């Protein structure tokens, strides 16, 4: 009866092991087909060998690509909000018949407005409370000084980073990069990892381009002499105007300037779509199309200013300044000395939206595909060499029981690859190191168990009793050592980046599987080998 119960228990253990291993293998192949189909460009469907190669995603250090860390200049977003608030105050004041003086900007988060003796300050105060709730107001020397509240500033900086992440993701998606990693790091940094990139410079330019589009009415210009433009206003720059430089063209030797209205007719926020086009007289351009609100503003402004110039400004540089010949409703064109690639990229970034603030590159790494393949070869060679050495050492030292450990280690490796595929984990070069470390930890568990069994045998225990006692006494130690390392790996995953996270993921999955193979699988193999024997004279250990 006891032997029948033992046989039933072993059968259930074997079934469970087979199901788990089969599930891992099936999951690996299924994920391999899914990954291969995303990159498949040939006829038919990917082969099994292709699926086996694509089961686990490779990191940049193995596949090749670029790794970037960017810092968002959040001060730009605060400054833009300050400018918008000042413009909104002036607009509302005009609509309500309030007279305001010159606007000044003492710093990036404050502006001041001169108040005339005829200004209705009570009405102005009501306007401020209604339209500028995020600003504190103080008065000094006939001026109202507006300062952005700390909470509003922090929210704005946080939103600018989140918006920058989303904008970069939209641009990369439009560009067609497979499996990009775009994530926020800390308060103002963004991690970008793009595998398989052939033209890193183009992608960097695409990411960093602010793509801030403005259309502004021209007051005067163009002119190579800034002072000549200001002379029409008594040599001083009026508060409602600004000087903008013309974008340089090939062969241009001197700067050209325009004096334009500070308030934009429309901006990139009013765009609905943009696409590259060919001009009738030759050359490349970008056509843009406006949403309903933008079209209404554009039609009103162009209808009221026929015969005047309209500056098309991109990233604070005038691209062109055509003359308005008639009322224009919902579309326009940006012309310039664009190559086809530049026109396509400009249309792409305009569709994806403007960045809320400028970006600074803090870190950049480029890994070529050949270097990645070399890393894979060396990593696989090191893993195979280490595993073979362990297999031989365990077999020599522990004889047939060593073969038990070898089989458990092979299942460990198979299940680890399957688990990484199912969890969509990325294998990096440090991840291969974690793979090798997992083999070492699994072997250590088997060594603990086998030495406990040897101690029991030396103490005069029967072989079957020695096996049971060996596993039960080693179990607590194995759990303790594995759990300690898993906790450390969790911290690495939480606070690490890129390759460090790859190492942590491989290590965590490997250690969890190691507990299963060393304790459960290895024990089952012993029971299959010795469980049905009535008399066991000695163990091969």
C-alpha positions in Angstrom: 0.0 0.0 0.0 2.8 2.3 0.9 4.6 1.5 -2.3 1.4 2.2 -4.3 1.0 5.6 -2.6 4.7 6.4 -3.4 4.3 5.4 -7.0 1.2 7.6 -7.4 3.0 10.6 -5.8 6.0 10.1 -8.2 3.6 9.9 -11.2 2.0 13.2 -10.3 5.4 14.8 -9.8 6.5 13.6 -13.2 3.3 14.8 -14.9 3.8 18.2 -13.2 7.4 18.5 -14.4 6.5 17.4 -17.9 3.7 20.0 -18.1 5.9 22.8 -16.7 8.8 22.1 -19.1 6.4 21.6 -22.1 4.7 24.8 -21.3 8.0 26.7 -21.2 9.1 25.2 -24.5 5.8 25.9 -26.1 5.8 29.5 -24.8 9.3 30.0 -26.1 8.5 28.8 -29.6 5.2 30.8 -29.6 7.0 34.0 -28.6 9.7 33.3 -31.2 7.1 33.1 -34.0 5.5 36.3 -32.7 8.8 38.2 -32.6 9.9 36.8 -36.0 6.6 37.7 -37.7 7.1 41.4 -36.7 10.4 41.5 -38.5 9.5 39.1 -41.4 9.6 40.7 -44.8 9.9 37.6 -47.1 7.1 35.5 -48.5 5.3 32.8 -46.5 5.9 32.7 -42.8 9.0 32.4 -40.5 10.5 28.9 -40.1 11.0 27.0 -36.9 14.7 27.8 -36.8 13.9 31.5 -37.2 11.4 31.3 -34.3 14.0 29.5 -32.1 16.4 32.4 -32.7 13.8 35.0 -31.9 12.4 33.4 -28.8 14.1 35.9 -26.4 14.5 39.6 -27.3 18.1 40.8 -27.4 19.2 44.0 -25.7 21.2 46.7 -27.5 24.6 45.3 -26.4 23.8 42.1 -28.2 21.6 43.2 -31.1 23.1 46.6 -31.8 21.5 50.0 -31.7 21.7 53.3 -29.8 21.3 54.0 -26.1 20.5 57.6 -25.2 19.8 59.5 -21.9 18.3 62.9 -22.4 17.5 65.7 -20.0 14.4 67.8 -20.4 15.1 71.5 -20.0 12.0 72.1 -17.9 12.8 75.8 -17.6 11.8 76.2 -21.2 8.3 75.0 -20.4 8.0 77.4 -17.5 9.2 80.2 -19.7 6.6 79.3 -22.4 3.9 79.3 -19.8 5.0 82.7 -18.6 4.9 84.1 -22.1 1.4 82.6 -22.7 0.2 84.1 -19.4 1.4 87.5 -20.3 -0.2 87.3 -23.7 -3.4 86.1 -22.3 -3.5 89.0 -19.8 -3.0 91.5 -22.5 -5.6 89.9 -24.7 -8.2 89.9 -21.9 -7.3 93.5 -20.9 -7.9 94.7 -24.5 -11.2 92.9 -24.7 -12.4 94.6 -21.5 -11.1 98.0 -22.4 -8.3 98.0 -19.8 -5.2 100.0 -20.6 -1.9 98.3 -19.7 1.7 99.5 -20.1 4.8 97.7 -21.1 5.4 94.0 -20.2 8.8 93.0 -18.8 10.2 89.6 -17.9 12.6 89.7 -14.9 13.1 85.9 -14.9 11.7 82.7 -16.3 8.8 82.4 -13.9 7.7 86.0 -13.5 6.6 89.0 -15.6 5.5 92.5 -14.7 2.9 94.8 -16.3 3.0 98.6 -16.0 -0.3 100.0 -14.8 -1.4 103.5 -16.0 -3.4 106.0 -13.9 -6.5 105.3 -16.0 -6.4 101.5 -15.5 -9.4 100.2 -13.6 -7.4 98.1 -11.1 -10.5 96.4 -9.6 -11.5 95.1 -13.0 -7.9 94.1 -13.6 -7.9 92.1 -10.4 -11.1 90.3 -11.3 -9.5 89.4 -14.7 -6.4 88.1 -13.1 -8.4 85.9 -10.6 -10.4 84.5 -13.5 -7.7 83.8 -16.1 -4.5 83.5 -14.1 -5.3 81.4 -11.1 -1.8 79.9 -10.9 -0.1 83.2 -10.5 0.5 85.3 -7.3 0.4 89.1 -7.7 2.3 91.8 -6.0 2.6 95.6 -6.7 5.7 97.8 -6.7 6.5 101.1 -8.4 3.4 101.3 -10.5 3.8 97.7 -11.8 1.9 94.5 -11.2 4.3 91.6 -10.7 3.1 88.1 -11.5 5.0 85.1 -10.2 4.1 81.5 -10.9 3.1 79.5 -7.8 5.5 76.7 -6.7 2.9 74.0 -7.0 1.9 75.1 -10.5 5.6 75.2 -11.5 6.3 71.7 -10.3 3.2 70.3 -12.0 4.3 72.1 -15.2 7.8 70.7 -15.1 6.4 67.2 -14.4 3.9 67.5 -17.3 6.6 68.8 -19.6 8.7 65.6 -19.0 5.7 63.3 -19.5 4.7 65.2 -22.6 8.3 64.9 -24.0 8.3 61.2 -23.4 5.0 60.9 -25.3 6.2 63.1 -28.1 9.4 61.1 -28.5 7.4 57.9 -28.5 5.2 59.2 -31.3 8.1 60.3 -33.4 9.9 56.9 -33.0 6.7 55.1 -33.8 6.3 57.2 -37.0 9.9 56.5 -37.9 9.2 52.7 -37.7 11.7 51.4 -35.1 10.8 47.9 -33.9 10.6 47.3 -30.1 11.9 50.7 -28.8 12.3 51.4 -25.1 11.3 54.9 -24.1 11.0 55.5 -20.4 11.2 58.3 -17.9 14.1 58.3 -15.4 13.9 60.4 -12.3 12.4 63.9 -12.4 13.7 65.2 -15.7 15.5 62.5 -17.7 14.4 60.2 -20.4 15.9 56.8 -21.4 15.7 55.9 -25.1 17.0 52.6 -26.4 16.5 51.9 -30.1 17.7 48.5 -31.5 18.8 47.9 -35.0 19.3 51.6 -36.0 21.5 52.2 -39.1 21.6 56.0 -39.0 22.0 57.2 -35.4 22.6 60.8 -36.3 19.3 61.1 -38.2 17.4 59.5 -35.3 19.1 61.8 -32.8 18.2 64.9 -34.8 14.6 63.6 -35.1 14.3 63.2 -31.4 15.9 66.5 -30.4 14.1 68.7 -32.9 11.8 70.9 -31.0 9.6 71.3 -34.1 7.9 74.3 -32.6 6.0 75.9 -35.5 4.7 79.5 -35.4 3.1 81.7 -38.1 3.5 85.4 -37.3 2.8 88.6 -39.2 5.8 90.5 -40.4 6.2 94.1 -39.3 9.3 94.8 -41.5 12.2 92.9 -43.1 14.1 91.1 -44.3 17.3 93.0 -43.5 20.9 92.2 -42.7 20.9 95.2 -40.3 19.0 94.7 -37.1 19.3 98.4 -36.2 17.7 99.4 -39.5 14.6 97.4 -38.6 14.5 99.0 -35.2 14.9 102.5 -36.6 11.3 102.6 -37.7 10.4 102.3 -34.0 12.8 104.9 -32.6 15.6 102.4 -32.2 13.8 100.5 -29.5 12.1 97.1 -29.7 8.4 97.5 -29.0 6.9 95.1 -26.4 4.6 93.5 -29.0 7.4 92.8 -31.6 10.4 90.6 -31.7 13.5 90.0 -33.9 13.7 86.6 -35.5 16.7 85.4 -37.6 16.2 83.8 -41.0 17.2 80.1 -41.2 20.6 79.9 -42.9 20.8 78.4 -46.3 23.7 76.8 -48.2 26.3 79.4 -49.2 24.7 82.2 -47.1 27.4 84.5 -45.6 25.5 87.0 -43.5 22.5 86.9 -41.2 19.1 88.1 -42.2 16.5 89.3 -39.8 12.7 89.9 -39.6 10.8 92.1 -37.2 7.6 90.1 -36.5 4.6 90.3 -34.2 5.3 88.5 -30.9 1.8 87.0 -30.9 1.5 84.1 -33.3 -1.4 83.7 -35.7 -1.3 79.9 -35.3 1.2 77.4 -33.8 1.9 73.7 -34.1 -0.9 73.0 -31.7 -3.3 74.0 -34.4 -2.0 71.3 -36.9 -4.1 68.4 -37.9 -1.7 66.8 -40.4 1.5 67.4 -42.3 3.1 65.7 -45.2 6.1 66.1 -47.6 5.3 67.5 -51.1 7.0 68.5 -54.3 6.8 72.2 -55.3 5.5 73.1 -58.7 8.8 74.9 -59.6 10.9 72.1 -58.2 12.3 71.4 -54.7 10.8 69.8 -51.6 8.4 71.3 -49.2 6.0 70.3 -46.3 2.3 70.9 -46.6 0.4 71.4 -43.3 -3.3 71.1 -42.6 -5.1 72.9 -39.7 -7.8 71.7 -37.3 -11.1 73.6 -37.1 -10.0 76.1 -34.4 -6.7 76.8 -36.2 -8.4 77.2 -39.6 -10.8 79.8 -38.1 -7.9 81.8 -36.7 -5.9 81.5 -39.9 -8.7 82.5 -42.1 -9.4 85.6 -40.0 -5.8 86.7 -39.8 -5.0 86.2 -43.5 -8.3 87.8 -44.6 -7.5 91.0 -42.6 -3.8 91.2 -43.7 -3.9 90.7 -47.5 -0.7 92.1 -49.0 1.4 91.7 -45.9 4.1 89.1 -45.2 3.5 86.0 -43.0 6.6 84.6 -41.4 6.7 80.8 -41.1 8.9 80.2 -38.1 10.3 76.8 -37.1 12.3 76.4 -33.9 12.7 80.2 -33.7 14.1 80.6 -37.2 12.2 82.0 -40.2 11.9 79.4 -42.9 10.1 81.6 -45.3 8.0 84.7 -45.3 5.5 84.6 -48.2 3.1 87.5 -49.0 -0.6 86.9 -48.3 -2.4 87.2 -51.6 -5.8 86.1 -50.4 -7.7 84.7 -47.5 -6.4 81.2 -46.7 -8.6 78.8 -44.8 -7.1 75.5 -43.5 -3.7 74.7 -45.1 -0.3 76.1 -45.9 3.2 75.2 -47.1 6.6 75.4 -45.5 9.3 75.8 -48.2 13.0 75.8 -47.9 16.2 74.1 -49.2 15.0 70.6 -48.0 16.3 67.3 -49.2 13.6 64.6 -49.6 14.7 63.0 -46.3 14.6 66.4 -44.4 11.1 67.2 -45.7 9.9 63.7 -44.7 11.5 64.1 -41.2 10.0 67.6 -40.7 6.5 66.4 -41.6 7.0 63.5 -39.2 7.9 65.7 -36.2 5.1 68.1 -37.0 2.6 65.3 -37.0 4.0 63.9 -33.7 3.8 67.3 -32.1 6.3 69.8 -30.7 8.4 69.1 -27.7 7.3 71.2 -24.7 10.9 72.0 -23.9 14.4 71.6 -25.2 16.5 68.4 -24.7 20.1 67.9 -23.8 21.9 64.6 -24.5 23.6 63.4 -21.3 24.7 60.0 -22.4 25.0 58.2 -25.8 26.2 54.7 -26.7 26.1 53.2 -30.1 26.6 49.4 -30.6 27.2 48.0 -34.1 25.5 44.8 -35.1 28.8 43.0 -35.6 29.9 43.9 -32.1 26.6 42.6 -30.8 27.1 39.3 -32.6 30.6 39.0 -31.3 29.2 39.5 -27.7 26.6 36.8 -28.3 29.2 34.3 -29.5 31.5 35.0 -26.6 28.6 34.9 -24.1 27.3 31.6 -25.4 30.8 30.1 -25.5 31.4 31.1 -21.9 28.0 29.7 -20.9 28.6 26.4 -22.7 32.2 26.1 -21.4 31.1 26.8 -17.8 28.2 24.4 -18.0 30.3 21.5 -19.5 32.9 22.0 -16.7 30.2 21.9 -14.1 28.7 18.8 -15.7 32.0 16.9 -15.8 32.9 18.0 -12.2 29.5 16.9 -10.8 29.6 13.5 -12.6 33.2 12.8 -11.5 32.6 13.8 -7.9 29.1 12.5 -7.3 28.9 9.7 -9.9 25.3 8.8 -10.8 23.9 11.4 -8.5 26.0 13.9 -10.4 24.0 12.9 -13.6 20.9 13.7 -11.6 22.2 17.2 -11.0 23.2 17.5 -14.7 19.7 16.7 -15.9 18.2 19.2 -13.4 20.6 21.9 -14.7 19.6 21.2 -18.3 16.0 21.6 -17.4 16.9 24.7 -15.5 18.4 26.3 -18.6 15.5 25.3 -20.8 12.9 26.6 -18.4 14.8 29.9 -17.9 14.8 30.6 -21.6 11.1 29.8 -21.7 10.3 32.0 -18.7 12.3 34.9 -20.3 10.3 34.5 -23.5 6.9 34.4 -21.7 7.7 37.4 -19.5 8.9 39.3 -22.6 12.2 39.9 -20.9 15.2 41.3 -22.8 18.5 39.3 -22.7 21.5 41.6 -22.3 25.2 40.8 -22.0 25.0 41.1 -18.2 21.9 38.9 -18.5 24.1 36.2 -19.9 26.3 36.7 -16.8 23.2 36.3 -14.7 22.4 33.1 -16.6 25.9 31.7 -15.7 25.5 32.7 -12.1 22.1 30.9 -12.0 23.9 27.7 -13.1 26.4 28.2 -10.2 23.6 28.7 -7.7 21.7 25.7 -8.9 24.9 23.5 -8.6 25.4 24.9 -5.1 21.9 23.7 -4.2 22.6 20.2 -5.5 26.0 20.2 -3.6 24.2 21.1 -0.3 21.7 18.3 -0.8 24.2 15.7 -1.8 26.5 16.5 1.1 23.6 16.3 3.5 22.8 12.8 2.1 26.4 11.8 2.5 26.3 12.9 6.2 23.2 10.8 6.7 24.8 7.8 5.1 27.9 8.2 7.3 25.6 8.4 10.3 24.3 4.9 9.5 21.0 5.9 7.9 19.4 3.6 5.2 19.8 5.0 1.7 16.1 5.9 1.3 16.0 7.6 4.7 19.3 9.4 3.9 17.8 10.8 0.7 14.6 12.0 2.4 16.6 13.6 5.3 19.1 15.1 3.0 16.5 17.0 1.0 14.5 18.1 4.1 17.5 19.3 6.0 19.0 21.2 3.0 15.7 22.8 2.0 15.7 25.7 4.6 19.3 26.6 3.7 18.5 26.6 0.0 15.5 28.8 0.4 17.4 31.2 2.7 20.3 31.7 0.2 18.1 32.0 -2.8 15.7 34.4 -1.1 18.6 36.7 0.0 19.9 36.9 -3.6 16.4 37.4 -5.0 15.8 40.4 -2.7 19.1 42.0 -3.8 18.2 41.4 -7.5 14.8 43.0 -6.9 16.6 46.2 -5.7 18.8 46.0 -8.8 15.8 45.8 -11.0 14.0 48.6 -9.2 16.8 51.1 -9.2 19.0 49.9 -12.1 18.7 50.8 -15.8 19.3 49.0 -19.1 21.8 46.2 -18.8 21.6 46.2 -15.0 17.9 45.4 -15.2 18.6 42.7 -17.7 21.0 41.1 -15.2 18.4 41.4 -12.4 15.6 39.8 -14.5 17.7 36.9 -15.6 18.9 36.3 -12.0 15.4 36.5 -10.4 13.8 34.1 -12.9 16.9 31.8 -12.8 16.9 31.5 -9.0 13.1 30.8 -8.8 13.5 28.0 -11.4 16.6 26.8 -9.6 14.6 26.1 -6.4 12.1 24.1 -8.5 14.8 22.0 -10.3 17.2 21.5 -7.4 14.6 20.5 -4.8 11.6 19.2 -6.7 13.0 17.8 -10.0 16.2 16.3 -8.4 14.1 14.7 -5.6 11.8 13.2 -8.2 14.7 11.7 -10.1 16.0 10.1 -6.9 12.5 8.6 -6.3 12.3 7.3 -9.9 15.7 5.7 -9.5 15.5 4.2 -6.0 11.8 4.4 -5.0 10.7 1.0 -6.2 13.7 -1.0 -5.0 13.1 -3.1 -1.9 16.7 -3.2 -0.8 19.4 -0.6 -1.7 22.9 -1.6 -0.6 24.5 1.7 -1.5 23.9 5.0 -3.3 26.1 6.2 -6.2 27.0 9.5 -4.6 
